[in-house]
Amino acid sequence: MPNLEEADISSTYPDIYKFVRSVTSVKRLSLCIRVNAEEALYPDGIVFNQLENLKLCPCDSNWSKLFVRLLKDSPNLRELEVSLNEPALETERETMIQELLLSFRVRESWLKPKKNIQTNLGDYEDMDKISRLPDDLLVKVLLFLPTKIAVSTSILSKQWEFLWMWLPKLEYHNTNYSASEEQRLRSFINLNLQLHRAPIIESLRLKFSLGRSIKPQNIKQWIIIAVFRCVRELSINLFPLYCIENPAKLPSSLYISKSLVILKLKDQILVDVPRMVYLPSLKYLLLKRVTYKDSNSLHQLLSSCPVLENLVVERDEYNHDETLSITVSSLQRLTLKISRGGSFDELVINTPSLKYFKLTDYLGECETELDDDSYSYVFKDIPKLEEAHIDSTYPDIGKFVRSITSVKRLSLCVKVNAEEALYREGICFKQLEHLKLCPCDSNWSKLLARLLKDSPNLRELEIKLNKDHKASFDDPACLENQLYYVVQSSIPSLERFTWTWIYGSQNEIDYLEKLKKRLLLTNWQNLV
């Protein structure tokens, strides 16, 4: 069964040797079966490369033998659940499971002293059967737990005391922490991060409010340690406890990391790019509401990422740079969220390898519609673009339309000028198969009619208001006038039509019937 993705097996059939070979393609697997302790489970060499979610019922006395084998043969496992299928089984079996999973139920803070906890748990040590698993498998199990809970297992026994220190992924935060808890957390990280035993820190995620016990210099020191330990994914989210806090400056060693593949920076962070900067392995970069030292900082950073594939940038109203320029030859996915108005004048995009593009602009909290929020738009040719999502009030769509003619999926919410041509004649969207249009602009149907005319291979059409947008029609008569442009169009290739947010009057239904016939629809949805 090569296409099997999910299997749920509850059977007393003792021989799992035969069917295992047929379920190696599954992504989700639930098992409750009888295991023969004296026989091999299934032949060596079988691997569940696609398995991401595993659920195992421990009602059989030899279930852990199967458990260990499946962990060994599932390299991409993301979720693990061990639970009884039936809630009302024998009391002794319920007790056994509670004892086996005791280490996953610890609720004591890893920041608090261990005093008296060892005594409370000591009676269970000889019954903790999960501790019989090899250490490398136990570390793999701990990866499914939050770092705080994984650290708390160190109180269980000598075997567990330092096991968490082999975790390749760490995540720390001070959400809802008291001042004393925050101080203990800072001391804990200062002591243990530099002593961490994992040869490589694959992922380090830090989310902190600055200004009380956690200071920018603490963040800087922790990043230095992570870079020294060849960190591959680094996520830093800092927000001020008090508004007067200055953004945290990152260490210069971060900008020359050879191992870093994913970098996420959010909020109270200063991007101060040193003269020596080179990130040869960086493929994913996220910059949300960060502060740049000068107008050249972003360009300098991007030009030093030769293999960057995915870029997310959010520019807030406190950024006073006049131009946002994205020039990356290797970039394949670009997501931009821009606060328009203020000093922002120009958006420049030069990404010849781009396949996915999303642009959203908005008014910041300190801006009003009375502000001059227009900006120029320079969109270089993007021949490989397959999917585009544009949500912008910028009125001139003629410039960027020429650069997105290769798209297969297009979502638009733009301001349309009824007195000007939309874009020049001769432009054709030959690859376009899925079109989504937001009807919040009063001239949206003019754009829709033109796109229908210029999209000969369109298969799916969706008209739907974007979140927090208001419909341009206040009554059915207004909607009927807008539909005038659309009923002049016909698309033989169209297979599906979805309409959201209409009133459902008889006149609207009549117009939609005309639209259905005009578009030659055979399969459509009308969502009222």
C-alpha positions in Angstrom: 0.0 0.0 0.0 2.4 2.7 -1.2 -0.1 5.6 -0.8 -1.1 4.7 2.8 -0.8 7.7 5.1 -2.7 6.8 8.3 -3.2 3.4 10.0 -5.1 2.5 13.2 -4.5 -1.1 14.3 -6.1 -2.7 17.3 -5.7 -6.5 17.1 -4.6 -9.5 19.1 -3.0 -10.9 16.0 0.4 -11.9 17.3 2.4 -11.8 14.0 3.2 -8.2 13.1 6.0 -9.3 10.8 3.7 -9.5 7.7 1.8 -6.2 7.8 4.6 -3.9 8.9 6.1 -4.1 5.5 2.9 -2.7 4.1 2.6 0.3 6.3 6.1 1.9 6.0 4.6 4.9 4.1 2.3 6.0 6.9 2.5 9.5 8.5 0.2 8.7 11.4 0.2 5.3 13.1 -1.8 4.0 16.1 -1.0 0.5 17.4 -2.6 -1.8 20.1 -1.3 -5.3 19.4 0.0 -8.4 21.0 3.8 -8.7 21.0 5.6 -12.0 21.2 8.7 -11.5 23.4 10.4 -14.6 22.0 10.3 -13.7 18.3 11.7 -10.9 16.2 9.2 -8.1 15.7 10.0 -7.4 12.0 13.1 -7.7 9.8 16.0 -5.3 10.2 16.2 -2.6 7.5 12.5 -1.5 7.6 12.3 2.2 8.2 9.3 4.5 8.7 10.8 7.5 7.0 7.4 9.3 6.7 6.1 8.6 10.2 5.5 11.8 12.2 2.8 10.8 14.7 2.9 7.6 16.7 0.4 6.4 19.3 1.0 3.2 21.2 -1.3 1.3 23.7 0.8 -0.3 26.5 -1.8 -2.9 27.5 0.5 -5.8 26.3 3.2 -6.8 28.7 5.8 -6.6 26.0 4.7 -3.3 24.5 8.0 -1.6 25.4 9.9 -4.0 23.1 7.9 -2.7 20.1 8.1 0.9 21.5 11.9 0.8 21.4 12.1 -0.7 18.0 9.7 1.9 16.5 11.6 4.8 18.0 14.8 3.4 16.5 13.2 3.0 13.0 11.3 6.4 12.9 13.9 9.1 12.2 11.4 11.8 11.5 9.0 11.2 14.4 7.5 14.5 15.7 4.7 13.4 18.1 4.6 10.5 20.5 1.7 9.4 22.6 1.6 6.4 25.0 -2.0 5.9 26.3 -4.4 3.1 27.0 -7.1 2.7 24.3 -9.8 1.9 26.9 -10.1 4.2 30.0 -11.6 1.6 32.3 -9.0 -1.2 32.3 -7.7 -3.1 35.3 -6.4 -1.1 38.1 -3.0 -2.6 38.1 -2.5 -1.7 34.5 -3.5 1.9 35.1 -1.0 2.0 38.0 1.7 0.6 35.8 1.2 3.3 33.1 1.3 6.0 35.7 4.6 4.7 37.0 6.1 4.3 33.5 5.2 7.8 32.5 6.0 9.4 35.8 8.9 11.3 34.3 6.6 13.0 31.8 4.2 14.2 34.5 6.6 16.2 36.7 5.1 19.6 37.4 7.7 21.0 39.7 9.5 24.1 38.4 13.1 23.3 37.2 14.0 26.6 38.7 13.0 25.6 42.2 15.3 23.7 44.6 15.3 19.9 44.5 14.8 19.6 48.3 12.4 16.8 49.3 11.4 16.0 45.7 13.7 13.1 45.5 12.2 11.5 48.6 8.7 11.8 47.1 9.7 10.1 43.9 12.1 7.6 45.3 9.5 4.8 45.7 9.0 4.8 41.9 12.6 4.4 40.8 12.6 0.6 40.7 9.4 0.6 38.8 10.4 3.2 36.2 10.6 0.8 33.3 11.0 3.6 30.7 14.5 4.3 32.3 15.6 0.9 30.9 15.7 2.4 27.4 19.1 3.4 26.0 20.1 7.0 26.8 20.0 8.1 23.1 16.3 7.0 22.9 15.5 8.8 26.1 17.0 12.0 24.8 14.8 11.5 21.7 11.8 11.2 23.9 12.7 14.3 25.9 12.8 16.3 22.7 9.0 16.1 22.6 8.8 18.0 25.9 9.2 21.7 26.6 12.7 22.4 27.9 11.4 23.3 31.3 9.7 19.9 31.7 12.7 18.0 30.2 15.0 19.7 32.8 12.7 18.7 35.6 13.3 15.0 34.9 16.8 15.4 36.4 15.3 14.9 39.8 14.1 11.3 39.1 17.4 9.4 39.5 21.1 9.5 38.8 20.5 8.3 35.3 18.2 11.2 34.5 20.2 13.9 36.3 22.2 15.1 33.3 20.3 13.4 30.5 18.5 16.7 29.5 21.9 18.3 28.9 22.3 16.2 25.7 19.2 17.9 24.2 20.1 19.5 20.9 17.1 21.9 21.1 16.6 24.4 23.9 13.9 27.0 24.5 13.8 29.5 27.3 11.3 32.3 28.2 10.2 34.4 31.2 6.5 34.6 30.4 4.4 35.2 33.6 7.5 34.9 35.8 7.9 36.7 39.1 11.1 38.7 39.8 12.6 35.9 41.9 11.8 33.2 39.3 13.4 35.4 36.6 16.6 35.7 38.6 16.8 31.9 39.1 16.2 31.4 35.4 19.0 33.8 34.5 21.4 32.1 36.9 20.3 28.7 35.5 21.0 29.6 31.9 24.3 31.3 32.8 25.5 28.2 34.5 24.2 25.4 32.3 24.3 26.8 28.7 28.1 26.9 28.6 28.2 23.4 30.2 25.6 21.9 27.8 26.8 18.5 26.6 25.2 18.2 23.2 28.0 18.5 20.7 25.9 20.9 18.5 23.0 23.1 19.6 20.6 22.6 16.7 18.1 25.1 18.0 18.0 27.8 20.6 14.9 29.9 21.1 14.9 32.8 23.5 11.8 34.9 24.3 12.2 37.5 27.0 11.0 40.8 28.3 13.9 43.1 29.0 14.4 45.5 31.9 14.1 43.5 35.1 16.5 40.6 35.6 17.1 39.8 32.0 19.4 42.4 30.4 20.7 42.8 26.8 24.1 41.7 27.9 22.7 38.4 29.1 21.1 37.8 25.7 24.4 38.7 24.0 26.4 36.3 26.1 24.0 33.4 25.5 24.1 34.0 21.7 27.9 34.0 21.8 27.8 30.6 23.5 25.3 29.2 21.0 27.3 30.4 18.0 30.4 28.8 19.5 28.4 25.6 19.7 27.5 25.7 16.0 23.9 26.6 16.5 21.8 26.0 13.4 18.5 27.7 14.3 18.4 30.8 16.4 15.2 32.6 17.4 15.3 35.8 19.5 12.1 37.6 20.6 12.7 40.5 22.9 10.2 43.0 24.1 10.7 45.8 26.7 9.2 45.7 30.1 9.5 49.5 30.2 9.2 51.7 27.1 12.5 53.4 27.8 14.6 50.2 27.1 17.0 50.4 24.2 17.0 47.6 21.7 19.5 44.8 22.3 22.6 44.7 20.1 23.6 41.3 18.9 27.2 40.0 19.1 29.4 40.4 16.0 30.2 36.7 16.0 26.6 36.0 15.0 27.1 37.7 11.7 30.0 35.3 10.7 28.4 32.1 11.8 29.1 29.3 9.3 26.5 26.9 10.8 23.5 29.1 11.1 20.6 28.0 8.8 17.6 29.7 10.4 17.6 33.1 12.0 14.5 34.8 13.5 14.7 38.2 15.1 11.7 40.0 16.6 10.9 43.4 18.2 13.5 45.0 20.6 16.6 44.1 18.6 19.2 46.3 17.0 20.4 45.1 13.6 23.9 46.6 13.6 25.8 44.7 10.9 29.6 44.8 11.3 32.0 45.4 8.5 32.9 41.7 8.5 29.7 39.7 7.8 29.1 36.4 6.0 26.4 33.8 6.6 27.2 31.1 4.1 24.6 28.6 5.3 21.7 30.9 6.2 18.5 29.9 4.3 15.7 31.4 6.4 15.7 34.9 7.8 12.9 36.6 9.7 13.1 40.3 10.7 10.0 41.5 12.5 9.7 45.1 13.8 13.5 45.2 14.5 15.5 48.4 14.6 18.2 49.0 11.9 21.3 51.0 12.8 21.2 52.8 9.4 19.5 52.7 6.0 22.2 50.3 4.7 22.0 47.7 7.4 19.4 45.5 5.7 21.1 45.6 2.3 24.4 44.8 3.9 23.0 41.8 5.7 21.1 40.4 2.7 24.1 40.7 0.4 26.1 38.5 2.8 23.7 35.6 2.6 24.6 33.7 -0.7 22.1 30.8 -0.2 19.1 32.7 1.4 15.9 31.1 0.2 13.1 32.4 2.5 12.9 36.0 3.8 10.2 37.5 6.1 10.4 41.3 6.8 7.9 43.4 8.8 8.5 47.2 8.8 6.6 49.1 11.5 5.7 52.8 11.7 8.8 53.5 13.8 11.1 52.7 10.9 12.0 55.9 9.2 13.9 54.6 6.2 12.5 56.0 3.0 13.3 52.9 0.9 12.9 49.2 1.4 15.1 47.3 -1.0 15.2 43.5 -1.3 17.9 42.3 -3.7 18.7 38.6 -3.3 19.4 36.4 -6.3 18.9 33.1 -4.5 15.6 34.1 -2.8 12.6 31.8 -3.5 10.0 33.0 -0.9 9.5 36.6 0.2 6.9 37.9 2.7 6.6 41.6 3.4 4.4 43.5 5.8 4.9 47.2 5.5 3.5 50.1 7.5 2.8 52.7 4.8 2.9 56.5 5.4 5.4 58.6 7.2 8.7 58.7 5.4 8.3 55.5 3.4 8.6 56.3 -0.3 9.8 53.3 -2.3 9.7 49.5 -2.4 12.3 47.9 -4.6 12.3 44.1 -5.3 15.0 42.4 -7.3 14.7 38.6 -6.8 15.0 36.7 -10.1 14.6 33.2 -8.5 11.4 34.1 -6.5 8.6 31.5 -6.5 6.4 32.8 -3.7 5.6 36.5 -2.9 3.3 38.0 -0.3 2.9 41.7 0.3 0.7 43.4 2.9 0.7 47.1 3.7 -1.2 48.7 6.5 -1.7 51.9 8.6 0.3 51.9 11.8 -1.2 52.9 15.2 0.3 56.4 14.9 -0.9 56.9 11.3 -4.2 58.0 9.7 -5.8 57.9 6.3 -5.1 61.6 5.9 -1.4 60.9 5.8 0.3 60.7 2.4 0.6 56.9 2.2 1.5 56.4 -1.4 4.9 54.9 -2.4 6.6 54.0 -5.6 6.9 50.4 -6.6 9.8 48.9 -8.5 9.3 45.3 -9.2 11.9 43.6 -11.4 11.1 40.7 -13.6 10.4 37.5 -11.7 10.1 34.7 -14.4 9.9 31.8 -11.9 7.1 33.3 -9.7 4.3 30.7 -9.1 2.3 32.2 -6.3 1.5 35.8 -5.3 -0.6 37.4 -2.5 -1.0 41.2 -2.8 -2.9 43.2 -0.2 -2.1 46.8 -0.9 -3.8 50.2 -1.3 -1.2 51.2 -3.8 -3.3 52.3 -6.8 -1.0 51.6 -9.7 -1.1 47.9 -10.5 0.3 48.4 -14.0 3.9 48.2 -12.9 3.9 44.9 -10.9 1.4 43.1 -13.1 4.0 42.7 -15.8 6.2 40.9 -13.4 3.7 38.3 -12.1 2.3 36.9 -15.4 4.0 33.5 -14.7 1.9 32.9 -11.5 -0.3 29.8 -11.1 -2.0 31.1 -7.9 -2.9 34.8 -7.4 -4.6 36.6 -4.5 -5.4 40.3 -4.9 -6.7 43.0 -2.7 -5.8 46.3 -4.4 -7.1 49.8 -5.0 -8.4 50.2 -8.6 -8.6 53.5 -10.3 -11.8 53.5 -12.5 -10.6 56.3 -14.7 -7.3 54.7 -15.7 -6.4 51.6 -17.6 -5.6 48.7 -15.3 -2.6 47.4 -17.3 -1.6 47.5 -20.9 -3.2 45.3 -23.5 -1.4 42.1 -24.5 -0.6 40.9 -21.0 -1.8 37.4 -20.5 -1.8 35.1 -17.4 -1.4 31.8 -19.3 -0.3 29.8 -16.2 -2.9 31.2 -13.8 -5.2 28.4 -12.5 -6.4 29.8 -9.1 -7.6 33.4 -8.6 -8.8 35.0 -5.4 -10.1 38.6 -5.3 -11.2 40.7 -2.3 -14.2 42.9 -3.2 -13.4 45.7 -0.7 -12.6 48.3 -3.4 -15.6 49.8 -5.3 -14.1 49.0 -8.7 -13.0 45.5 -7.9 -15.3 44.0 -10.5 -13.5 46.0 -13.3 -10.3 44.3 -12.3 -12.0 40.9 -12.1 -13.5 41.2 -15.6 -10.1 42.1 -17.0 -8.3 39.2 -15.2 -11.0 36.7 -16.4 -10.4 37.9 -20.0 -6.6 37.5 -19.7 -6.6 34.2 -17.9 -7.5 31.5 -20.5 -6.6 28.5 -18.3 -8.3 29.7 -15.0 -9.8 26.7 -13.1 -10.8 28.2 -9.7 -12.2 31.6 -8.9 -12.8 32.8 -5.3 -14.3 36.1 -4.3 -13.8 36.6 -0.6 -13.3 39.5 1.8 -9.9 39.5 3.5 -9.8 39.6 7.3 -10.9 43.0 8.8 -11.8 44.3 5.3 -15.2 45.9 4.6 -17.3 45.1 1.6 -17.5 47.9 -1.0 -21.2 47.2 -1.6 -23.7 48.3 1.1 -26.8 47.0 -0.6 -27.8 44.5 -3.4 -28.3 47.2 -6.0 -24.7 48.4 -5.6 -23.5 44.8 -6.0 -25.6 44.3 -9.1 -23.9 47.4 -10.7 -20.5 46.0 -9.9 -21.4 42.6 -11.4 -22.1 44.3 -14.7 -18.5 44.0 -15.8 -18.2 40.4 -14.8 -21.2 39.0 -16.6 -19.6 40.1 -19.9 -16.9 37.5 -19.4 -16.7 33.8 -20.2 -14.0 31.3 -19.2 -14.5 27.8 -20.7 -11.8 26.3 -18.4 -13.4 27.5 -15.1 -14.4 24.5 -12.9 -15.1 26.0 -9.5 -16.5 29.4 -8.3 -16.7 30.3 -4.7 -18.4 33.5 -3.5 -18.3 34.7 0.1 -20.2 37.6 1.7 -23.3 38.4 -0.4 -26.8 39.2 0.9 -28.7 36.4 -0.8 -31.5 38.5 -2.4 -33.4 37.1 -5.4 -31.7 39.7 -7.6 -28.3 38.6 -6.5 -29.2 35.0 -7.1 -30.4 35.9 -10.6 -27.2 37.7 -11.4 -25.1 34.8 -10.1 -27.1 32.4 -12.3 -26.3 34.6 -15.3 -22.7 34.6 -14.2 -22.7 30.8 -13.9 -24.1 30.5 -17.5 -21.8 33.1 -18.8 -18.7 31.5 -17.3 -19.9 28.1 -18.5 -19.5 26.6 -15.0 -20.3 23.0 -14.5 -19.1 22.8 -10.8 -19.4 25.8 -8.5 -20.1 26.8 -5.0 -22.2 29.8 -4.0 -21.5 30.6 -0.3 -24.2 32.9 1.0 
